[in-house]
Amino acid sequence: MIALLQRVSHASVAVDGAVVGAIDTGLMVLVCAERDDSAKESDALLTKLLSYRVFADDAGKMNRSVTDIAGGLLLVPQFTLAADTRSGTRPSFTPAAAPDVARTLFDHFAAQARSRHTQVATGLFGADMKVSLTNDGPVTFWLQIKPAQADRA
């Protein structure tokens, strides 16, 4: 599974002009399930995400996690992160999980996040979403958990 996280001072996602999720200080996270991913990869990715240190401590070093600062999480499903762009001028999405599997894994990821973190908002799977954010820094990181890594997590 893949998570592209951005440290934000504000982020929101709208569907058909209506805001369906919003946070202030925290992480806006694009989440993608790849073929062969399971709940094991989802859980390992969430564990890493919740403890990933991207917020400044008192000395100004990135030494605090979203959990440490009790920040918000805005989770947005984003299958295009799995794109294979190695050849040609049109991406291939064969590395992405099938839509029904991806939806199940995103829902699992969001449910587990809600059970482990106090402030979680989400986008809407399969919808045409408009995402707005103010990237703080800018700070952006790519996290990826492959099936073999989840076994070691």
Secondary structure, DSSP 8 states (H G I E B T S, - for coil): -EEEEEEEEEEEEEETTEEEEEESSEEEEEEE-BTT--HHHHHHHHHHHHH-EEEE-TTSSEEEETTTTT-EEEEEE-GGGG-B-SSSSS-B-TTB--HHHHHHHHHHHHHHHHHH-S-EEE--TTS-EEEEEEEEEEEEEEEE--HHHHHH-
